[in-house]
Amino acid sequence: MNLFNAITTAIFDVLLAPFGHGPAGFDLLVWPLLCGIVALVIYKYASNQKGIEHAKDQIKMHLLEIRLWRHDLSIVVVATAKILLKNSLYVGHNLLPMVIMIVPFMTVLVQIEANYAFAPAEPGAVELLHVTMADDAQVKPIEVKLELPDGVVLDAPPVRTPDGEIFWRLKAKTAGDHVLVLRAGDEVLEKGWAVGGKVRKVPIMRTRSWDALLYPGEAGIASGSSFYSAELKYPARALPYLPDGELGVLLWFFGISLVAGFALKDVFGVTL
């Protein structure tokens, strides 16, 4: 996971935001558009185009049959069953290109979200550092210590639960890319906290799980660590003309990709 994130992050740190992270609109338009075009190319060569076209024609024919013979229940039932069968065939013809697109498209989406869905915390903000210990941890939660840098103070005593969760309420006093240090016995885990300054990619979560692929802002946690995850919440970034944060990025990405795909399908000679 760490190697995959390191490689993709290094690539996208160069490709994304050629004008800096400020103007989000450029990447939120260009990358979904490119993904829509790539999807058309994949569909053209990886899907059964003749099968898709035939299935669509058959569905249209049976829909017309229902409309013409709507007063004959037996014909309507048989035509409906045939539509369901042809629809299953249509979906089957679409499976291979969808499988091919999952990894590259999710990689692009994750990187776009990491760069544009969240904003740094404001100076003066109070947030919970949520740490979860691994089930096989050799250290008890009470033994876990937190060291704070200048610019971050503890706002309340930590809360520890019997199932291995620890919560520290922290207050950001000054702007900066602060590094919080967690200690569990001899093990040290660093967790970043981006506060103030220019909009940029922020470190949200470090984890041992596959969820690390969704949070490329920091390296994942090694599989043998006593820590399972360490997480800080961030405010959603304001986006033009759309909901803020993750929802806005998702709408931009899938909306532009779909529009590009359907608008250009005839240019590429693709049946969807």
PyMOL commands that set and color helices and strands:
alter all, ss='L'
color gray80, all
select helices_A, chain A and resi 2-15+24-46+49-68+73-116+141-143+210-214+245-268
alter helices_A, ss='H'
color red, helices_A
select strands_A, chain A and resi 126-133+145-147+152-160+165-172+176-184+187-195+205-207+227-232
alter strands_A, ss='S'
color yellow, strands_A
deselect
rebuild
show_as cartoon
